[in-house]
């Protein structure tokens, strides 16, 4: 079997004559398109090389956002910021910010795939808020990020 990254040959692997499938011996890079060809060998020599296989791209779930932080921006507004995690080899489709009030889930807000912040209005007096972030790609959802620092409206 020959492995190609784009049109560049990157590996050749030999298998037994009865093999009908093969798991690549090395991990494929995330987000990179690969194609494969095969060629048979017997006592008479080599067959012609097969046509290229379909293109395959290794993708996994996105990783969780990191550095989730919250600050009070005015009497009833908070700004939540984060660092976007790895996309897992597949472009992010969206992110969701979860809001927790006094440790209990309150609401969630969808933000764009490239967003790194959200301004939230309507903070209530006497409530401690924390936040987390989720990301989605074509494979599925990331794990929930670590919970942010707590914030509370003071007046």
Secondary structure, DSSP 8 states (H G I E B T S, - for coil): -EEEETTEEEEE----TT------SS---BT-EEEEE---EETTEE---------EEB-------EEEEEEEEETTEEEEEEE----TTS---EEEEEEEETTEEEEEEEE-TT--EEEEE---BT-EEEEEEEEE-SS-B---------EEB--
